[in-house]
C-alpha cells in the first residue's frame, strides 16, 4: 500500500514538474524542474522494482544531461530575458493534440488480450534486484554480447576524440 502511495505522489510531482518546464518563461528554473522530473522518474522506477533503470536515470539523465543543460544555460547570454514569444505555439498545440488523439486511438483499438507471447530474455523474480541478472545477460561469455558492447564503446570514444580534434583545430585557427 505504501508503494502505491509513493508511486502516485511521485507521479503527481513528475507531471507538475513537466508542466512547469513547459509553461515557465524562466529557462534556468525550467531546467532545474526538468532535473526534478528526472529524479521523480527514477523514483517511479524504484517503486516498480526496476533498480537498474533508476540508477541509469539518475546517473545519465539527472546527472549528466541535467548538468549539461544547466551549464549550457549559464553560458548563454541574456538568460534573464527568458523565452521569447513563439509564433508556432498554436501549430505546436494542434500537432500535440493530433499525436495525443492518435496515441489514445491506438491504445483503445488494440486488442490487449492477444499480447501475451512476449519472450523475456532475463527472468528476475518479483521483488529482487534487476542489476545482477541484466549484467549477466549482457556480459555472459556464452551469449556473445561483450563484443558489440566493446565495439560501441570504442566507436563512441573515437567520435569523442574526433570532436575534440575538430574543436581544437577551429580554436587554433581563430
N, C-alpha and C positions, 0 to 999 in steps of 0.2 A: 504494500500500500504506500509506503514512504517513497519507493522508487517511482511510482506513478505520479505522486505529488511533485517530486523533484523534476520529473520529465515535463510536466505541464508548466511549472514555474520557469524552467529553462526555456521552454518553447515560447512562452509569452515574452520573456526578456529578449529572446532572439528575434522574434517578429517585431517587437518595439524598436530594437536597435537597428534592424534592417530598414524599417520605415523611416527612422530618424536619419539614417545615412542618405536616403534618397531625398528627404524633404528639407534637410538643413542647408542653409546657404554658406555657413562657415565650413570650409573644406577641411580644416585641421580637426575640428570636432567630429566631422563626419568620418574621418579616417580613424579617430580613436574609437568611435562607436562601431566601426567595421571590425576593429580588433576585438571589441567586446562581443560582437556577433560571432567571430571565430571561436572565442573561448566558450561561449554558450553552446555552439555546435559540438565542441569537444565534450562538454558536459552531457549533452544528449547522447553522444556515442557511449559514454561511460554508463548511462542508465540502460542502454541497450546491450551491455556486456561486450562491447567492441573496443577493448582497451588499446589494441594496436592502432585502430583508426583515430582514437582520441589522442594518442601520443603523436601520431603523424600530423593531426590537425593543429596541435599546439606548437610543435616544432617548426613545421613548414609554413602554415598559414598565419597563425597568430604571431609566431616568432619572426620568421624570415620575411614573408610578404608584407606583414603589417609594419615592421620596422622599415622596410624598403619604401613603402608608401609614405610613411611619416618623414623619412629623410628627404624624399623627393619633394614633398610639400614644403618642408623647411628650407629647401634650396631654391624654391620658386619665388620669383618676385611678385609683389603685390598680393600676398596671401590674405591680407586684411580686407581686401575688397570683396572677397567671396566669389561665389559662382555667378557669372554674368547671366542675364536673362537669355534663354534659348528659345528661338522661334520654332524649334522642332518638338516642342512639348506636346502639342496636340497630335501630330502624326505618331509620335512615340507612344502616346496613350492608346491610340487606335491599334497600333501593332501589338502592344502588350495585351489589350483586350482580345484581339484575334488569337494570339497564342494561348491565352487563358481558356477561351472557349474551345479551342482545338484540343488542349490537354484534358479538359473536363469531358469533352465528347469521346475521346479515346478511352478514358477511364470508365465512363458509363457504358460504352458499347462493347468493351472487352468481356468475353466470357471467362471469368476468373476461375471457374470450376475446372477448366481444362489445363490450367497452368499448374501441373503437379509434377511433371517429369524433369525437374531441374536437378542436374547432377552436381554434387558437391565434391570439389577437389580435396578439401580438407574437412575432416569430421572432427568437431570440437564439442565435447559435452556441454550442455547448457550450464551457465554459471561459472565455467572455467575460463582462465585467461586464454586469449587467442594468439598472443605473440609467439609463443613457442611452436605451435603447430604451423603457423604461417612461415616462420623461419625454416622449419624442417621441410616444408613443401617447396620453398624457394631454393634452398641451398643443399638439398639432399643430392648426393652424387648419382644415385640411380635414376633420378628424374631428369637431370640434364639442364636445369635452369641456371646453373652457375655461369656457363659460358655466355649466354645472352646478357646476363646481368653485368658481367665484367666488360663486355663489348660496349654496352650502353654507357657505362661509367667512363671508359676510355674515350668514347665519342664526345661525351659532354665535356671532358677535360680538354680535348682538342678544340672544341668550339670556344671554351673559355680562354684558352691561350691565344686563339685566333682573334678574339675580340680585344684582348689586351694589346696584341701587336698592332691591330688596326688603330686603336685609340692612341697608342704611344707614337705611331708614325704621324698621325694627324697633329698631335701636340708638338712634336719636334719640328714640323714644317712651319707652324704658325709662330 
